Amino acid sequence: MANWAFEIDYANNFIVGLTEVLVDKGFRIWCLFNDGQPLYLFSSEYLMATPDEKVNVQARQLVRFIDGLSYLLFENKESVDKVNLTTVIDMNTFGTVHLQRFNNIPTTLSIDFSVYKPMIEDEENPMAHILKLVPSEVFIRDLLLVLSHGMDFKQMHQAFDLVKSKLDGLDFPLATLVRFLQTARQEDIENPMPLKEAQELISDIIFAVLEKYYRIHLKHCVVKDRSAEWGDMYDSLYD
């Protein structure tokens, strides 16, 4: 069975930084130098038993979890670049493989997560931690998949439906939540919630839920909006 790797079409600073964070074999982003030029690659042990005709679909389903995490972390949701996989490489031979590509990727997952069990480590990076929970935690899996489509009102409403049962004990004013829901449902209200405010609210709710129920602290991993905070431009997600 081939040891698959997939070239990432565009590696921005966030993707480059993930090479230091996503080192587990379940969701791995890494760099291979070819004639002195860096190739940024995605690979996954969850694909080790995947037949050739399904590997492109399942790889693109897997990177949606990374996309969902990106939308959660980027302060400016418009600046998120989704992970786009291009060339397929057989790492047993280091040769390029031409496999069938599909324009439409099924929303129903076809991945066998039982083929690999990641080890949760003490004090590990929270981004790595949350992705390690994808195989075993349906809530995490569903949440990241919803966020992977972006954070417009439709997707945020779906995300809220997933987290609303976990809000007990969290300090979010009822009036603010009602205002968000009325706006998301396109109800006629006097003061609809702006999109950016809604994105900040839902992100804060998700951060709080992940902290309370999974001890995952993601707030310090937020990628700042550089255009809005010029004086903060030298800060890094990985400082």
C-alpha positions in Angstrom: 0.0 0.0 0.0 1.3 3.4 -0.9 2.5 5.9 1.7 0.6 8.9 0.4 1.6 12.6 0.6 -0.1 15.5 -1.0 1.5 18.8 -2.0 -0.2 21.9 -0.6 -0.9 24.4 -3.4 -0.3 27.5 -1.4 1.6 27.5 1.9 1.1 30.8 3.7 2.8 31.7 7.0 0.1 29.8 9.0 0.6 26.6 7.0 4.4 27.0 7.3 4.0 27.4 11.1 1.9 24.3 11.3 4.9 22.2 10.2 6.1 22.8 13.8 2.7 22.0 15.3 1.1 19.2 13.3 3.8 16.5 13.7 1.5 13.6 14.6 1.0 11.1 11.9 -2.8 11.5 12.0 -2.8 15.1 10.7 0.8 15.9 9.6 2.0 19.0 7.7 5.6 18.9 6.8 8.3 20.2 4.4 10.3 18.3 1.8 13.1 20.0 -0.1 13.2 19.2 -3.8 16.2 20.7 -5.7 16.5 23.2 -2.9 12.9 24.3 -3.1 10.5 23.6 -0.2 7.4 21.4 -0.9 4.8 21.7 1.8 3.0 18.4 2.2 0.0 16.9 4.0 -0.1 13.2 5.0 -2.1 11.0 7.3 -2.0 7.6 8.7 -5.8 7.5 8.4 -5.2 6.9 4.7 -2.8 4.0 5.0 -5.5 1.4 4.1 -7.3 3.6 1.6 -7.6 2.2 -2.0 -6.1 4.4 -4.8 -9.5 5.4 -6.2 -10.6 6.9 -2.8 -7.4 8.5 -1.5 -8.0 11.9 -3.1 -11.5 12.2 -1.7 -10.5 11.1 1.8 -7.4 13.3 1.9 -9.5 16.3 1.0 -12.1 15.3 3.6 -9.3 15.2 6.2 -7.9 18.7 5.5 -11.4 20.1 6.1 -10.7 19.6 9.8 -7.6 21.8 9.5 -9.7 24.4 7.5 -12.3 24.4 10.4 -9.6 25.1 12.9 -8.2 27.9 10.7 -11.6 29.6 10.5 -11.9 29.4 14.3 -8.4 30.9 14.9 -8.2 33.6 12.2 -9.4 36.9 13.6 -10.1 38.0 10.0 -12.2 35.2 8.6 -11.9 36.6 5.1 -8.1 36.0 5.2 -8.3 32.2 5.7 -6.8 30.2 2.9 -8.2 26.7 2.8 -5.8 23.8 2.4 -5.7 23.0 -1.3 -4.1 19.7 -2.2 -2.6 19.2 -5.6 0.1 16.7 -6.6 -0.1 13.2 -5.0 3.3 11.6 -4.1 4.0 8.0 -3.3 6.6 8.4 -0.5 7.8 4.8 -1.0 9.1 5.8 -4.4 9.1 9.6 -4.2 7.3 9.5 -7.5 4.3 11.5 -8.6 1.1 9.5 -8.9 -1.8 10.5 -11.1 -5.0 9.6 -9.3 -8.6 10.5 -10.1 -9.6 13.9 -8.7 -13.2 14.8 -7.9 -14.8 18.3 -8.1 -17.4 17.5 -5.5 -16.3 15.9 -2.2 -19.0 14.1 -0.3 -20.0 15.6 2.9 -20.5 12.2 4.5 -17.1 11.0 5.8 -15.8 7.8 4.4 -12.6 7.7 6.5 -11.7 4.7 8.7 -10.4 6.4 11.8 -9.8 3.0 13.5 -6.6 2.4 11.5 -4.6 4.8 13.6 -4.9 5.9 17.3 -3.0 9.1 18.1 -1.4 9.5 21.5 -2.5 12.5 23.6 0.6 14.1 25.2 0.9 16.3 28.2 1.5 20.0 27.5 1.1 19.5 23.8 0.1 22.3 21.4 -3.7 22.8 21.6 -4.1 22.8 17.8 -2.5 19.4 17.6 -4.6 18.2 20.6 -7.9 19.2 19.1 -7.1 17.4 15.8 -6.1 14.3 17.7 -9.7 14.2 19.2 -11.3 14.1 15.7 -11.5 10.3 15.5 -13.0 9.8 19.0 -15.1 12.9 19.7 -18.1 13.3 17.4 -18.7 16.8 18.8 -15.2 18.0 17.8 -15.6 16.3 14.4 -18.9 17.9 13.6 -17.9 21.3 14.9 -14.7 21.5 12.8 -16.6 20.3 9.7 -19.2 23.0 10.1 -16.6 25.7 10.6 -14.6 24.4 7.6 -17.3 26.0 5.3 -16.6 29.4 6.7 -18.2 31.6 9.4 -21.1 33.3 7.7 -24.4 33.4 9.7 -25.6 30.1 8.3 -22.5 28.2 9.4 -22.3 30.0 12.7 -26.0 29.1 13.4 -25.1 25.5 12.8 -22.1 25.8 15.1 -24.2 27.4 17.8 -26.7 24.5 17.6 -23.8 22.1 18.3 -22.5 24.0 21.4 -25.7 25.3 22.9 -26.2 22.3 25.2 -22.8 23.0 26.7 -23.4 26.7 27.7 -24.5 26.0 31.3 -22.1 27.8 33.6 -20.5 29.9 30.9 -20.9 33.7 31.2 -22.6 34.7 27.9 -25.6 37.2 28.4 -28.9 35.8 27.2 -29.8 39.0 25.4 -26.6 38.8 23.3 -27.3 35.2 22.4 -30.9 36.0 21.4 -29.7 39.0 19.3 -27.3 36.7 17.5 -30.0 34.1 16.9 -32.5 36.6 15.6 -29.9 38.0 13.2 -28.9 34.6 12.0 -32.5 33.7 11.4 -33.0 36.9 9.5 -35.7 38.1 11.8 -36.8 41.7 11.7 -35.1 43.2 14.7 -34.1 46.8 15.5 -30.4 46.2 16.1 -29.1 43.2 14.1 -25.7 41.9 15.0 -22.9 42.8 12.6 -21.1 39.8 11.0 -17.7 40.5 12.7 -19.4 40.8 16.1 -21.2 37.5 15.6 -17.9 35.9 14.5 -16.2 37.1 17.7 -19.1 35.9 19.8 -19.3 32.4 18.3 -15.5 32.1 18.4 -15.5 33.1 22.1 -18.2 30.6 22.9 -16.4 27.8 21.2 -13.1 28.7 22.9 -15.0 28.6 26.3 -16.6 25.2 25.5 -13.4 23.7 24.4 -11.7 24.9 27.6 -14.4 23.7 29.9 -15.1 20.3 28.5 -11.7 19.4 26.8 -9.2 21.5 28.6 -8.1 22.9 25.2 -6.9 26.5 25.5 -6.9 28.0 22.0 -7.4 31.7 22.6 -3.6 32.4 22.7 -3.4 30.8 19.3 -5.6 33.4 17.6 -4.1 34.8 14.3 -4.4 38.5 14.6 -5.7 40.6 11.7 -2.5 42.3 10.5 -4.3 44.9 8.4 -6.2 46.1 11.5 -3.3 46.0 13.9 -0.2 47.3 12.1 1.7 47.8 15.4 1.2 44.1 16.2 2.6 42.8 12.8 5.7 41.2 14.3 3.7 39.1 16.7 3.6 35.5 15.7 1.2 32.6 16.3 4.2 30.5 17.3 6.1 33.0 19.6 
